Amino acid sequence: MITPCLSIDLGAIEHNAQAIVRLFAEHGIAVSGVTKGACGDPEIAKAMLRGGIETLADSRLENIAQLRDGGIDVPLTLLRLPALSNIAEVVARTNASLNSEIDVVAALSDEAERCGVVHDVVLMVELGDLREGICPNDLMPFVDRMLDLPGVRLAGLGTNLACLAGVVPSPDNMTQLVVLAEEIESKFGLELELISGMNSSGLELLAAGGMPARVNHARIGEAILLGCETTHRRPWPGTRQDTFLLYAEILECKRKPSHPLGERAEDAFGQRPPFDNRGERVRALLNVGREDVDIGSLTPLDPGIAIVGASSGYLVADVTEATDAAAVGDVLTFRLGYGALLAAMTSTYVKKRFCKGHKSRAAEV
Ligand SMILES: *Cc1c(COP(=O)(O)O)cnc(C)c1O
């Protein structure tokens, strides 16, 4: 095996997509599969589509281009607000985008008219997480101006929570979204196709029956990719968490003191991390580092192994209590949280390998 390597179980991702699509369908909600956590990988997108997902969304135009080049022909939405400097590409490559600035929507309209198409716009409303969105008081004048723009269609209203500030979806904020949508509908005499209330942070509210009936669309990434909801990162019932595993190889394995020797100043990243003195420990030096993963959201599969720290190209693990004695050339296995997954998918140094089904992978572990 070439290491470091990210092993991707497409069967597990398909299974998760199916479980999520079914759950949301029971509540009358369509799901767009969000591929940004997987860098718009077409194979992963295809696994989502096999699981019953019918539309996809990504935050990066590069990823959207990759999806199209990989043969994906379902509708694609740009999840990140379009940049004014990049409007032509947004219109050329996507069917729809999320928006919150009237100048950007006007530029999208001009470009769409020039191309002879209509670009769908979902307006994002600020409901407390304080990332993207139009403040509720500014929404009606915004819509009023937007409806004069012939190149865009107001496809719906959305909000995003739990990303920047961890604000949890609630009956209150979801009802606020629905009330604003219905106010637009009655004031301007139109019907909004999408009321897009949720990302993976909405699963608990949905399952508890607290989602207002008018919410009919969700944008779901992490629950499919990693099998968890995202307010407490609880594994979601009926989904699999063994979708991605990271393999790294031991380059050095030696018994060393656990506490650094000599005067200490900053480490490679300007930090001064604390070290407990636990006497001599067996330390494994692995060929993966901060350039490849987010160390904080990486977990060794073997509970006897602990991560000590990492620099750009090395990860140090305490393998004193590893289930199997570790040696140079051995490969250690890690589960990934969202940050680690994003980084590993992005790192060109981490090889990607697809596998189907848990069995073949269990054998490799
Ligand atoms: C990333 C993102 C999502 C998907 O979030 P998950 O927690 O991965 O489900 C949904 N909507 C927007 C606007 C996003 O940026």
The ligand as an SDF file (V2000), in Angstrom:
LIG
                    3D

 15 15  0  0  0  0  0  0  0  0999 V2000
  -21.5600   23.0330    3.9030 C   0  0  0  0  0  0  0  0  0  0  0  0
  -22.9180   23.4940    3.7330 C   0  0  0  0  0  0  0  0  0  0  0  0
  -23.9780   22.5960    3.8800 C   0  0  0  0  0  0  0  0  0  0  0  0
  -23.7880   21.1470    4.2540 C   0  0  0  0  0  0  0  0  0  0  0  0
  -23.5080   21.0420    5.6200 O   0  0  0  0  0  0  0  0  0  0  0  0
  -23.3440   19.6120    6.3260 P   0  0  0  0  0  0  0  0  0  0  0  0
  -23.2460   19.9580    7.7570 O   0  0  0  0  0  0  0  0  0  0  0  0
  -22.1160   19.0010    5.7760 O   0  0  0  0  0  0  0  0  0  0  0  0
  -24.5660   18.8290    6.0050 O   0  0  0  0  0  0  0  0  0  0  0  0
  -25.2590   23.0740    3.6820 C   0  0  0  0  0  0  0  0  0  0  0  0
  -25.4830   24.3590    3.3610 N   0  0  0  0  0  0  0  0  0  0  0  0
  -24.4890   25.2600    3.2160 C   0  0  0  0  0  0  0  0  0  0  0  0
  -24.8180   26.6590    2.8800 C   0  0  0  0  0  0  0  0  0  0  0  0
  -23.1780   24.8550    3.4090 C   0  0  0  0  0  0  0  0  0  0  0  0
  -22.1980   25.7530    3.2730 O   0  0  0  0  0  0  0  0  0  0  0  0
  1  2  1  0
  2  3  1  0
  2 14  2  0
  3  4  1  0
  3 10  2  0
  4  5  1  0
  5  6  1  0
  6  7  2  0
  6  8  1  0
  6  9  1  0
 10 11  1  0
 11 12  2  0
 12 13  1  0
 12 14  1  0
 14 15  1  0
M  END
$$$$
